[in-house]
Amino acid sequence: MYETADTEHPGLSMTRPMPSPAPAPFLLLDHLTKRFDGVTAVDDVTLALERGRILALLGPSGSGKTTTLRMLAGFEAPDAGRVVVGGEDVTRLDPVRRRMGMVFQHYALFPHLDVGANVAFGLESLGVRGAELARRVTEALALVDLAGYERRKVTQLSGGQQQRVALARALAPEPKVLLLDEPLSNLDPALRERTRRELRAVIRRVGITTVLVTHEQEEAFDLGDRVAVLRDGRLEQAGPPEELYAEPRTAFVARFVGRSSTLPVRVVGPSERGVRVRLEGVEWDVEPPADGARFEPGAAAALLARPEGLRLTPPAAGALAGVVAERRFLGASSLYIVTTDGGTAVEVSGPPRMVSVGEPVGIMPSRRAGGGLHLFPAGAE
Amino acid sequence: MRGRRLAVVAAAALVLLLLWLVAYPLVLVLLEGLRDRAGWTFAYVREFLARRSEWQALWASLWLSVASVALAALIGVPLAFLFTRYDFPGRRLLAGFVAMPAVLPPLVGVLAFLFLFGETGFVAHLVMRVFGLERAPWQLAGAGAVLLVHAYSMYVYFYLFVRASLLSLDASVLEAAATLGAGRWRTLRRVTLPLLAPALSGAALLTFMTSLASFTAPYIFGGGFRVMTTQIVATRLNGDVQLAMVETTALTLLALAALWLFGRGEGEALRGGSKGAAPAPVRVRRRWARWVVAALGWVLAVVLLLPHLTLLLVSFVPLGTWTTQAFPPAYTLENYVTLVADPVRVRPLVNSLWMASLATVAAVALAVWAGTLAVRRRMPGRRLIEALVALPWAVPGTVFAIALAAAFSVHRPWVGRVVLVGTLWILPLAYVVRNLPLTGRAILAGFRQLDPTLDEAAATLGAGRWRTLRRVTLPLLRPALVAGATLAFVTAFGDFVTSIMLYTYDTRPISLEILGSLRQSDVGVAAAYGVVLMLVSAVVFALGAERGSGG
């Protein structure tokens, strides 16, 4: 059946095509806004996604990611904005007619129906009957590696199997867009990574345009071609995972995505590499902010440092002085948590057994060019 | 979203219908007690307050209810502990017998007690024979007799509530108490009983309200002992309609006050953080103790089953053959043949069947309507809908009978009153109103357990409202629907309290025919009707249990 899906999403079934210069987005969230009792849950969010791509909505709880997904599915009517799928404005369309496949957080499998009947449910809505129905149910179950499970009761399945039935059920009617609400949050941590791999494989094979909601950065980066970071209903930044990590546009994104330490600094002035800042008596040169924000000399600022953006040295002039408070062995490297003389906890990546807990060390910007240090206005969260 | 406007209209219609059926008749009762032909007057209220008999009846209702709670608890709670905590031969079988009084409609229970403990009953005959007495040494009449019937039929509430609570108790909580050095008594006092508090207060409330509303036992056994329900009926038969209305209002206020007091006393239900397994029943170790417990259990079962057995026995006794003998000398199927063959005798069976069925369908439909709007779609006014559905539970059946009789005996369509009294429709209507709380509670609870995301899942799979209702909602609601329908049917089928106020010759239900037969000393036929009532109730309950479990 997924041959038909493939023709609906041409060229996107097995391999990811290179983006053409200005592709028309298949899915468009156009200035979406939703208020509940005067509280703005989603505030003017605009996102576009090409056909066959995966968009991850990432944010802490209450950031509006689930409300955004529910507006896509049609369960919430936006107070402003549009949802456009394949050029058609579906904003006012009933969920029943939207052709969005959804995998719910707790799967929402029909407990009184067996696996086969669950998967057949959406196909029956389309009028598929008889041998054709049986064939497509079989295919959908085979896709998620549950061939032969038709007559099982859904209550007898493991969490991972239930998740796959939910996925098969959502995909069987060949929806235009697949929506996943925290698809892995209900699983055992041990099972999560494997399920994530399988999920990604199935989505790629079908080539379906997908939007998923998650609060796990790792999940978003692993599954999403594009990641949109939401916060208090507003879109902070959207882009490929690499871009979000390397060029966070806000301090919030920098902190939410990957590890980082926040160092309070004072701006000294421009330097040849970017901006010169002073912290606890030392001065460092850092790259200019990605958004081109200007920093007045003397202004307070926050320096967000990735662990690999810093390196440990023996105590020396020009190095931030501190004492190793904790060492976490990670295999190829260790993460050192250093308490500076000023009392700030800083995470620094280094060779596994470089120094021991309690030893005095110095901290310097890593020699590697290309970041790991991001400057933001002070107090900007 | 689409359909929202329709839902608002449906919710408004439901609220109006419930107000008309449930609240309006009660308001009319209040008003009718405050006016007569001349206009508004407090004369009847003053008369009510001035009469000693009214205060006596109020007091009787109150102390009878309190005493019923105490007696029922005294029997039901130890039984629940015995059958849940201790293991002995025959435990499972007996645990089922203990709930038997539940399948006995009130009138049938009273009937059975009459045959068993009455002046001409088996026990009296036995005692007379043994002691060579000329007359029975007691009369089954007055407060004591009523209390006996109440204790017998209402301990089941305590038994079932406490047993369920004990079964859901987390064994590890008790084990924790033991590891903290608490002995058996300290654990009981400090851990078990506080955890049982919600069950105890729930059973106490149910017993109190049932006892306050009890009409059948006081009506048959009361004699000179009047409680509010029988007082109302007597006053109305005397023709003092307005005074009866004031009495009805007084009883309603007493019931609502009791409900309010219980509500205040009831705290948040305690919920443990853990959900472990229930403690396994303790095997009674010593051999002699096991036999004693088992023997006690069997004696108890026989005592509990005696009313049912008595009824069965008497139902085979032909008219006029049993006079002074201890046991009836002849047994035939004559009474049952009469029931089926005589058109006059068949009529009540047919009446009760169709009226109870209609009332069941209507109550279930109303409850599903209420559940869809109040729980599912969370429409504005959902609290009002739920309150109106629950209200008849707080109000004694006699009150509703009087209220419906008052509301639907005149033709004033512009104020929502039409003549239904004397027609075929008043009894089914009364049954619906009376059933609404029980059926509604079961079905609304079913709706609450439904996962709303299942609806959304069905929607994303392209299923419209009707297909979702048919394929997802109703199948999942089935246990609740079956439970609600079972309760509705059994209650309506055996109803006596409202029927006695509202029946006509053409709509006479089984219960009234039993009363009629009894008055003509046709005890065999009365018992046969009773057996039919009991069997149908038991079969419906059993079917309900089977269907409801999804098997």
Contacts between the chains, C-beta under 8 A, distances in Angstrom:
chain1	res1	chain2	res2	distance
A	73	B	456	7.3
A	73	B	460	6.0
A	74	B	459	7.6
A	75	B	456	5.7
A	75	B	459	7.6
A	77	B	1	6.1
A	94	B	1	7.2
A	94	B	2	5.7
A	94	B	459	7.7
A	95	B	456	7.1
A	95	B	459	4.0
A	95	B	460	5.9
A	96	B	459	5.1
A	96	B	462	5.7
A	96	B	463	6.7
A	96	B	464	5.3
A	97	B	462	7.4
A	98	B	460	7.4
A	99	B	462	7.4
A	100	B	460	5.6
A	101	B	460	6.4
A	102	B	456	7.4
A	102	B	457	7.0
A	102	B	460	4.3
A	104	B	453	5.0
A	104	B	456	7.2
A	104	B	457	6.0
A	105	B	453	7.9
A	106	B	451	7.5
A	106	B	453	6.7
A	108	B	451	6.4
A	108	B	453	4.1
A	108	B	454	5.2
A	108	B	456	6.9
A	108	B	457	3.9
A	109	B	457	7.8
A	110	B	454	6.3
A	110	B	457	7.5
A	110	B	458	7.8
A	110	B	471	8.0
A	110	B	472	5.9
A	110	B	476	7.9
A	111	B	476	7.1
A	112	B	475	4.7
A	112	B	476	5.8
A	112	B	550	7.6
A	121	B	458	7.2
A	121	B	461	5.0
A	121	B	463	7.0
A	121	B	471	7.4
A	122	B	460	7.7
A	122	B	461	3.4
A	122	B	462	5.7
A	122	B	463	7.9
A	125	B	461	5.7
A	125	B	462	3.2
A	125	B	463	5.2
A	125	B	467	7.1
A	126	B	462	6.3
A	169	B	457	7.9
A	169	B	461	7.0
A	170	B	460	7.2
A	170	B	461	7.9
A	173	B	461	6.5
A	173	B	462	6.5
A	175	B	460	7.7
A	179	B	460	7.7
